[in-house]
C-alpha cells in the first residue's frame, strides 16, 4: 500500500535489552517516568498506549496515560507542550502524493510537525524529492529520507499514499470523495434517489 517505502528496509524488532543500553548512553539510568497525552476523541490510542505501557515497563520506563479533551490536545500539541503523545504523527500520510504527508508533518515549521523535529538534511531530501521529475530518482531520495529519519527522529516514517475503500448505499448518488483522504466527505452534489431506497 506504500509504493515509495523501501522494500529492503527492515522494521526494527522489539529489543528491551538494546533499549536499556540506549537509555544508559543517553544518561537515563534507573527507573524513568513519563506522561503520555491522549486525545479523548481517539479511543483506539488508549488501547495502543496500554501496549506501550507494557513494552516500556520491560526496559524501565513507566508511562502515565493522561486523557485530555480534543480542544486541549490540539492546543498543547500545537504549542509542542508535551513529553509524549499518541496520535501526533501520521504513519502513512493520506493523500495522492508523498509530498503532501512530508511537507505537512516533517518539514521544519510545518503545521503538523507536532514533535517540532527536523534538520537541514531532512528538509533538503523532502524538497529535492518534491521537485524531482524522474520517478526512480525521486524514489531513491524518498528511500534515503526514510532511512535517515528512522535513525534520527521521534516517530516512525512511512512514505506513500494509501487507498481507502468506501461503501455507501446504492440510492446515494453523485457522492465524490475528495482526492485527499482527510477530506473524504464531499456532499456538495450528493443526492438521494427515493425510488431505490427501501
Buried (B, 14 or more C-beta within 10 A) or exposed (E): EBEBBBEEEEEEEEEEEEBBEEBEEEEEEEEEEEEBBBBBBBEEBBEBBEEBBEBBEEBBBEBEBBBBEEEBBBEBBEEEEBEBBBBBBBEBBBBEBBBBBBBBBBBEEBEBBBBEBBEEEBBEBBBBBBEBEEEEEBBBBBBBBBBBBBEEBEBEBBBBBBEEEEEEEEEBEEBEEEBEBEEEEEEEEEEEEEEEEE
